[in-house]
Amino acid sequence: MTTLILYNGPIYTLNPEQPQARAIAVRDGRILAVGSEGKVQAAAGSRAETINLSGRAVIPGLTDAHVHITWQGLLAQQVRLADTHSLAEALQRIAAGAKNLLPGAWLRGGGWSHTAWGGQWPTRTDLDRVCPDRPALLVRKDGHSTWVNSKALELAGITAATPDPAGGQIQRDRDGEPTGILLETAQALVRDIVTPPNTDERLKALRLALHEALSYGLTSLHIPPGTNPNDGREALHDLKLLRERGELSVRCLAHLAATDLDAAIALGVRSGLGDAWLRIGGLKIFADGSLGSETAEMLTHYEGRRHLGIATISVEELNDLVLRANQAGISVVIHAIGDAANRKVLDAIEGARNHIKSTAARAENATPGSLSLPNRIEHAQIVHPKDIGRFAALNVIASMQPIHATSDMQTADELWGARCATAYALRTLHEAGATLAFGSDAPVESLNPWLGIHAAVTRQRTDATPPGGWYPEQSLSLMDTFRGFCIGPAIASGEASDKGMLAPGMLGDLAVLTMDPFEMNQANLHTISVDMTIVDGKIIFERPT
């Protein structure tokens, strides 16, 4: 038996029955004892390996409840535009990236935000100036818009005569010509002609991204497919390979794409299938687009605009998918950002629940689908006040990313105005009884959870703006924020009895911090780093000294 004791530092357990301790012992992957140094030493015995914390704080391993982990690793190897502040700066970086590519290769990358460049959308002619001879495809930071050059449009056969696909839009100039911006499902018109990364390339990206996750104290990840429907099955395939090879060092919940529903039902796949390292999550569905791309579906017009965003799925199809999935024991994991999209999703979930209940009541031998994992809404960035209480009433997880509030606040103020009072409404949802599960949405935002923790507590950017915080009444306490990164995700993955807090019998997943988050200025929470990450009772990451 392998036993590890950590002592001489504050242990923040998140366990309400024992909130804090001075020592913890882990044996064979499970927590053996938590308490005083004497109590823990007595339980572990004299042959245990010991680590003197020297005052460093310990918390449960964090979970990122929404991360595109393969995309995170792939983008790290492509042209990265996330920190560019002008179109000129982005074009300079794109030109440099193009010089390093093999002949005939596509220029790939992303992370750009036109709102950070002054609000003007870039065009194919901008891109043509620095990359005229090879096709280029650059995904906006939110994944809901793609910027391409003329060569890419030509290869995809996109012209003024090409119709908009259902649930998408080809942005056009005054003459009807494509500008080079493709919104929502229109992105597939170009994406589908690009040779996708092969298994070895994806595995390399995964290893890079998983190592980065561990360096932040993340020990579990919830992985949804992106706008590419192949993401779900590829991620599950690759994570399974790493699991079989003994290389999966982070516990993963992998969601399915909506296009995989029929196959999952035929195979008898259910949410929660798997083990402590790799489990099947829910069915990922997109109800709308994003704020930055102005495709989030709203109940009333965007400020200063005459449009309501884009519904990426019809109400009929949404209702059908939710009902069929839930009947088969598959939870739904639905992307909804606008208040109209959130209402439609809540309606669909409520309708499915009522239908299943009524069917069971009418049929004596009925065996209605039961969900081992709750349904969830991903993002829930703006929810109408009348719909806030429905999350708890319907047992719908609010899977949110606190970093979006501070990243998006200027755009939200411009496009949603006074409606922002219930945007990124962490406290309102929490006080209404909703279970919050926090993540990053990386690579849309940084994978570093300490940026999200800082944002949830302060409602400020790391430069302390705006003074007092953006809608500070929506901030959370530090303890409630940690629950959102630990306990909420464990409830969402059906593993609340195994992880989310540090208590005897729970999984031995924890992080040793460089600073004590409860004894420091909360304005500096984003500066915390991790000295050591322990998964299954083993030291998986240790910061070089």
C-alpha positions in Angstrom: 0.0 0.0 0.0 1.3 3.5 -0.9 0.5 6.2 1.6 1.2 9.9 1.3 0.9 12.5 4.1 0.8 16.2 3.5 1.1 18.3 6.7 2.0 21.7 8.2 -0.3 23.8 6.1 -3.9 24.8 5.8 -6.0 22.1 4.1 -9.2 23.7 2.7 -11.5 20.6 2.3 -14.8 22.2 1.0 -16.3 19.6 3.4 -18.9 21.5 5.5 -18.4 19.0 8.3 -14.7 19.7 8.5 -13.9 22.8 6.5 -10.2 23.1 7.4 -7.4 20.8 8.7 -3.7 20.7 9.1 -2.9 17.4 7.5 -4.2 14.9 5.0 -3.3 11.3 4.1 -3.9 9.5 0.8 -3.6 5.7 0.5 -4.0 3.8 -2.8 -5.7 6.7 -4.6 -8.2 7.5 -1.9 -8.2 9.9 1.0 -7.4 8.0 4.2 -7.7 10.7 6.9 -8.1 14.5 7.3 -7.5 16.4 10.5 -4.7 17.3 12.9 -1.2 16.2 12.2 -1.3 13.7 15.1 -4.6 12.2 14.0 -3.5 11.8 10.4 -0.1 10.3 11.3 -1.7 7.8 13.6 -4.1 6.7 10.8 -1.4 6.5 8.2 1.3 4.8 10.2 5.0 5.4 10.4 5.9 4.1 6.9 4.1 6.8 5.0 5.8 9.1 2.6 5.5 12.7 4.0 5.5 16.2 2.4 6.0 19.2 4.6 3.8 21.9 3.2 5.7 24.6 5.1 2.6 26.7 5.3 1.4 26.2 1.7 -2.3 25.7 1.2 -4.0 22.6 -0.2 -7.4 22.5 -2.0 -9.3 19.8 -3.8 -8.2 19.3 -7.4 -10.0 21.7 -9.6 -12.3 20.8 -12.5 -12.7 22.7 -15.8 -16.4 21.9 -16.6 -16.1 23.2 -20.2 -12.9 22.9 -22.1 -12.1 22.1 -25.7 -8.9 20.3 -24.7 -7.7 19.0 -28.1 -8.4 22.4 -29.7 -6.4 24.0 -26.9 -3.4 21.8 -27.8 -3.7 22.3 -31.5 -4.1 26.0 -31.4 -0.9 26.2 -29.3 0.9 25.0 -32.4 -0.8 27.3 -34.9 -1.0 31.1 -35.4 -2.3 32.5 -32.1 -4.1 35.8 -32.2 -5.7 35.9 -28.8 -3.5 38.7 -27.5 -3.5 41.0 -30.6 -4.9 44.5 -30.1 -5.3 45.6 -33.7 -5.8 44.2 -37.1 -2.4 45.4 -38.2 -0.8 43.4 -35.3 -2.8 40.3 -36.2 -1.8 40.6 -39.9 1.9 40.9 -39.0 1.7 37.7 -36.9 -0.2 35.9 -39.7 2.5 36.9 -42.2 5.2 35.6 -40.0 3.3 32.3 -39.5 2.8 31.9 -43.2 6.6 32.0 -43.8 7.1 28.9 -41.7 4.6 26.6 -43.5 5.4 23.9 -46.0 4.3 24.5 -49.6 0.6 23.9 -50.1 -0.2 23.8 -46.4 -3.2 25.8 -45.1 -2.5 28.6 -42.7 -4.5 27.7 -39.6 -5.0 29.6 -36.3 -7.4 31.6 -34.4 -8.2 33.4 -31.1 -8.9 36.8 -32.7 -11.6 39.2 -31.7 -12.6 42.1 -33.9 -14.1 43.8 -30.8 -10.5 44.1 -29.5 -9.5 45.7 -32.8 -12.1 48.5 -32.6 -15.2 46.5 -33.7 -14.7 46.4 -37.4 -14.9 42.9 -38.9 -11.8 41.8 -40.9 -12.1 40.8 -44.5 -10.7 38.4 -47.1 -8.9 41.3 -48.7 -7.1 42.1 -45.4 -6.0 38.5 -45.2 -5.0 38.4 -48.9 -2.4 41.2 -48.3 -0.3 38.9 -46.1 -1.4 35.5 -47.3 -2.3 35.6 -51.0 -1.0 32.3 -52.3 -2.2 29.7 -49.8 -5.6 29.2 -48.2 -6.0 30.6 -44.7 -8.6 29.8 -42.1 -8.6 31.7 -38.7 -11.3 30.9 -36.2 -12.7 33.7 -34.0 -12.0 33.3 -30.3 -15.5 32.1 -29.6 -15.5 29.4 -32.3 -18.6 30.9 -33.9 -17.1 32.8 -36.8 -14.2 32.0 -39.2 -12.1 34.5 -41.2 -10.9 33.1 -44.5 -9.0 34.6 -47.5 -9.9 34.6 -51.2 -8.0 31.4 -51.9 -10.0 29.5 -49.3 -13.3 30.9 -50.6 -12.2 29.8 -54.1 -11.4 26.3 -53.0 -14.7 26.0 -51.2 -16.6 27.3 -54.2 -18.2 30.1 -52.2 -19.4 33.0 -54.4 -22.0 35.7 -54.3 -24.5 33.0 -55.6 -23.8 30.6 -52.7 -26.9 30.5 -50.4 -26.6 30.8 -46.6 -26.9 27.3 -45.0 -29.5 26.7 -42.3 -28.3 28.1 -39.0 -25.5 30.1 -40.5 -24.6 33.1 -42.6 -22.0 34.1 -45.2 -21.2 37.7 -44.4 -21.4 39.8 -47.6 -20.5 43.3 -48.7 -22.9 45.8 -50.3 -22.4 44.1 -53.7 -23.3 40.7 -52.3 -19.8 39.4 -52.4 -18.5 37.2 -49.5 -16.4 39.3 -47.2 -14.4 36.4 -45.8 -16.4 36.0 -42.6 -18.4 32.8 -42.1 -20.9 32.7 -39.2 -22.1 29.6 -37.3 -22.9 26.6 -39.6 -21.5 28.5 -42.7 -18.0 27.8 -41.2 -18.4 24.2 -42.3 -18.3 25.3 -46.0 -14.6 25.8 -45.7 -13.7 23.7 -42.7 -14.9 20.6 -44.4 -12.4 20.9 -47.2 -9.4 21.2 -44.9 -7.5 18.0 -44.2 -8.2 17.5 -40.4 -5.4 16.6 -38.0 -4.7 12.9 -37.8 -4.7 10.7 -34.7 -1.0 11.3 -33.9 -1.4 15.0 -34.3 -4.4 15.1 -32.0 -2.7 12.9 -29.4 0.3 15.3 -29.4 -2.0 18.2 -28.9 -3.8 16.4 -26.1 -0.6 15.6 -24.2 0.4 19.2 -24.4 -2.9 20.5 -23.2 -3.3 17.9 -20.4 0.1 18.8 -19.0 -0.9 22.5 -19.1 -4.1 21.6 -17.2 -2.2 19.8 -14.5 0.2 22.8 -14.1 -2.9 24.9 -12.9 -4.1 22.3 -10.4 -6.8 20.9 -12.7 -7.4 17.2 -12.1 -10.7 16.7 -14.0 -12.1 18.0 -17.3 -15.5 18.1 -19.0 -14.9 18.0 -22.7 -17.7 19.1 -25.1 -17.6 18.9 -28.9 -17.1 22.2 -30.7 -18.9 23.4 -33.8 -17.2 20.5 -35.7 -19.4 17.5 -35.1 -16.4 15.1 -35.4 -14.9 16.6 -32.2 -17.0 14.4 -29.9 -16.1 11.0 -31.3 -12.5 12.0 -32.0 -12.0 13.2 -28.4 -13.5 10.1 -27.0 -11.4 7.9 -29.3 -8.2 9.7 -28.3 -8.9 9.8 -24.6 -9.6 6.1 -24.7 -6.2 5.5 -26.4 -4.4 7.5 -23.7 -6.4 5.6 -21.1 -5.4 2.2 -22.5 -1.8 3.3 -22.7 -1.8 4.5 -19.1 -1.1 8.1 -20.2 -4.4 9.7 -19.1 -3.3 11.8 -16.2 -6.5 13.9 -15.8 -10.0 12.5 -15.2 -12.3 13.3 -18.2 -16.0 13.5 -18.9 -16.4 13.4 -22.7 -19.7 14.6 -24.2 -21.2 13.3 -27.4 -22.1 15.4 -30.5 -25.8 15.7 -31.5 -25.0 13.8 -34.7 -24.1 10.8 -32.7 -27.4 10.4 -30.9 -28.8 7.6 -33.1 -25.6 5.6 -32.9 -25.5 6.0 -29.1 -29.1 4.9 -28.7 -28.5 1.9 -30.9 -25.5 0.9 -28.9 -27.2 1.4 -25.6 -24.8 4.1 -24.5 -25.9 6.0 -21.5 -24.6 9.1 -19.7 -22.2 8.1 -16.9 -20.9 5.0 -18.6 -17.2 4.5 -17.9 -14.8 4.6 -14.9 -13.1 7.1 -12.6 -10.8 8.2 -15.5 -13.0 8.4 -18.5 -16.8 8.7 -18.6 -19.5 9.4 -21.1 -21.2 12.8 -20.5 -24.2 14.2 -22.3 -25.4 15.1 -25.8 -24.0 18.4 -26.9 -26.5 20.6 -28.8 -26.0 24.1 -30.1 -29.1 26.3 -29.6 -27.5 29.6 -30.8 -24.2 31.4 -31.5 -22.2 33.8 -29.4 -22.2 37.4 -28.2 -19.1 38.6 -30.0 -20.3 37.2 -33.3 -23.7 38.8 -32.6 -25.3 35.4 -33.2 -26.5 34.7 -29.6 -30.3 34.5 -30.0 -32.1 37.2 -28.1 -35.7 37.9 -27.0 -35.3 41.6 -28.1 -33.0 43.3 -30.6 -29.4 43.9 -29.9 -28.7 47.5 -28.8 -28.5 49.8 -31.9 -29.2 46.8 -34.2 -32.3 45.4 -35.8 -31.6 41.7 -35.4 -32.1 39.0 -32.8 -29.0 36.8 -33.5 -29.2 33.3 -35.0 -31.1 30.2 -33.8 -28.8 27.4 -34.9 -31.5 24.8 -34.5 -35.3 24.8 -34.9 -37.5 24.5 -31.9 -38.9 21.3 -33.3 -35.5 19.7 -33.8 -34.3 20.9 -30.4 -37.4 19.4 -28.6 -37.0 16.1 -30.5 -33.3 15.7 -29.7 -33.8 16.5 -26.0 -36.8 14.1 -25.7 -35.1 11.2 -27.5 -31.9 11.7 -25.6 -33.5 11.8 -22.2 -35.8 8.9 -22.9 -32.6 6.9 -23.7 -30.9 7.9 -20.5 -28.6 10.4 -22.2 -28.4 13.8 -20.6 -28.3 16.9 -22.7 -25.5 19.5 -22.7 -26.8 22.5 -24.6 -25.0 25.6 -25.7 -27.2 28.6 -25.0 -26.0 32.2 -24.7 -28.8 34.5 -25.5 -31.9 34.9 -23.3 -34.2 33.5 -26.1 -32.0 30.5 -26.6 -31.9 29.8 -22.8 -35.7 30.0 -22.6 -36.1 27.6 -25.6 -33.7 25.1 -24.0 -35.4 25.2 -20.6 -38.7 24.8 -22.4 -37.4 21.7 -24.2 -36.0 20.1 -21.1 -39.2 20.8 -19.2 -41.3 19.4 -22.1 -39.2 16.2 -22.2 -39.5 15.7 -18.5 -43.3 16.2 -18.5 -43.7 13.8 -21.5 -41.6 11.1 -20.0 -43.5 11.4 -16.7 -46.9 11.3 -18.4 -45.9 8.3 -20.6 -44.8 6.4 -17.5 -48.0 7.2 -15.7 -50.2 5.9 -18.6 -48.3 2.6 -19.2 -48.1 0.1 -16.4 -45.0 -1.6 -17.8 -43.2 1.5 -19.0 -39.5 1.9 -18.3 -38.9 5.6 -18.8 -35.3 6.7 -19.3 -33.6 7.8 -16.0 -30.7 10.2 -16.0 -27.6 9.3 -14.0 -26.3 12.8 -14.9 -28.4 16.0 -14.8 -29.1 18.0 -17.9 -27.1 21.2 -18.3 -26.9 24.5 -20.1 -23.5 25.5 -21.2 -22.7 29.3 -20.8 -26.1 30.6 -19.8 -24.6 34.1 -20.4 -27.8 36.1 -20.3 -31.0 34.7 -18.8 -34.3 36.5 -18.6 -35.3 37.1 -14.9 -38.4 35.0 -15.3 -36.2 32.0 -16.2 -33.6 32.2 -13.5 -35.5 30.0 -11.0 -36.2 27.3 -13.7 -32.6 26.0 -13.5 -33.1 24.7 -9.9 -36.8 23.7 -10.5 -35.7 21.6 -13.5 -32.4 20.4 -11.9 -30.5 21.9 -14.8 -26.8 22.6 -14.2 -25.7 26.1 -15.0 -22.3 25.3 -16.6 -20.7 28.8 -16.8 -17.3 30.4 -17.3 -16.7 33.3 -14.9 -13.9 34.7 -17.1 -16.4 35.5 -19.8 -18.0 38.2 -17.7 -14.8 40.3 -17.5 -13.7 39.4 -21.0 -17.0 40.2 -22.6 -18.2 43.1 -20.4 -17.5 46.0 -22.9 -19.1 44.1 -25.8 -22.0 43.1 -23.5 -22.6 46.7 -22.5 -22.6 47.7 -26.1 -24.9 45.0 -27.4 -27.1 44.1 -24.5 -27.2 47.4 -22.5 -29.2 47.3 -19.3 -30.0 43.7 -19.8 -26.5 43.0 -18.5 -28.0 43.1 -15.0 -28.9 39.4 -15.5 -25.9 38.6 -17.7 -23.2 36.2 -16.3 -25.5 36.2 -13.3 -23.5 33.9 -11.0 -24.9 35.1 -7.7 -28.5 35.4 -8.8 -28.5 31.8 -10.2 -26.7 30.5 -7.0 -29.1 32.2 -4.7 -32.0 30.8 -6.7 -30.7 27.3 -6.0 -29.0 26.4 -9.3 -26.0 24.2 -9.2 -23.0 26.1 -10.8 -20.3 24.2 -12.6 -17.4 26.5 -13.7 -14.9 26.2 -16.5 -12.8 28.2 -19.0 -14.1 27.4 -22.5 -10.4 27.2 -23.4 -9.1 28.0 -25.9 -11.8 30.7 -26.2 -10.3 32.0 -22.9 -7.2 31.0 -21.0 -7.1 27.5 -19.5 -5.8 28.9 -16.3 -8.7 28.5 -13.7 -7.2 31.2 -11.4 -8.2 33.8 -13.9 -11.8 32.6 -13.7 -11.6 32.4 -9.9 -10.4 36.0 -9.8 -13.2 37.1 -12.2 -16.0 35.3 -10.2 -14.9 36.9 -6.9 -14.0 40.4 -8.1 -15.9 40.9 -11.4 -12.8 42.8 -12.5 -10.1 42.2 -15.1 -6.6 41.6 -13.8 -5.8 45.3 -14.2 -8.4 46.1 -11.5 -10.9 47.5 -14.0 -13.6 48.5 -13.7 -13.3 50.1 -10.2 -15.6 48.1 -7.9 -16.3 45.5 -10.5 -18.7 45.0 -13.4 -22.2 44.4 -11.9 -20.5 43.5 -8.6 -23.7 42.3 -7.1 -23.2 39.2 -9.3 -19.9 38.3 -7.6 -19.5 35.2 -5.5 -17.6 34.5 -2.3 -14.3 32.7 -2.7 -15.7 29.6 -1.0 -18.7 29.5 -3.4 -16.4 30.0 -6.3 -14.3 27.0 -5.3 -17.5 25.0 -5.0 -18.2 26.0 -8.6 -14.8 24.6 -9.7 -15.0 21.5 -7.5 -18.4 20.4 -6.1 -20.6 21.7 -8.9 -18.7 19.8 -11.7 -18.7 16.6 -9.5 -22.5 16.8 -9.3 -22.7 17.5 -13.0 -20.6 14.4 -13.8 -22.5 12.2 -11.3 -19.4 11.8 -9.1 -20.2 13.9 -6.0 -19.6 10.9 -3.8 -16.1 10.6 -5.1 -14.7 14.0 -5.7 -15.2 17.8 -5.2 -14.1 17.8 -1.5 -11.4 16.4 0.6 -12.9 13.8 3.0 -12.1 10.2 3.9 -13.0 7.8 1.1 -12.9 10.5 -1.6 -10.5 10.3 -4.6 -7.0 11.5 -3.8 -7.0 14.5 -6.1 -5.6 17.8 -4.8 -3.5 20.8 -5.5 -0.7 22.4 -3.4 -0.7 26.2 -3.9 2.0 28.8 -3.8 -0.2 31.1 -1.8 -3.1 30.8 0.6 -6.2 32.2 -1.3 -8.1 32.8 1.8 -5.4 34.9 3.5 -4.5 37.2 0.6 -5.8 40.2 -1.2 -8.6 38.9 -3.4 -7.5 41.3 -6.1 -4.4 39.1 -6.5 -6.1 35.8 -6.8 -5.1 35.5 -10.5 -1.4 35.4 -9.4 -1.7 32.1 -7.6 0.2 29.3 -9.1 0.4 25.6 -8.2 3.5 23.9 -6.8 2.2 20.4 -7.0 -0.8 18.5 -8.4 -1.7 15.1 -7.0 -4.0 12.8 -8.9 -5.1 9.4 -7.5 -2.6 9.9 -4.7 0.4 10.4 -7.0 2.4 13.5 -7.7 1.7 14.1 -11.4 2.9 17.7 -11.7 5.6 19.5 -9.7 6.7 23.0 -10.5 10.4 23.1 -11.2 12.4 24.9 -8.6 
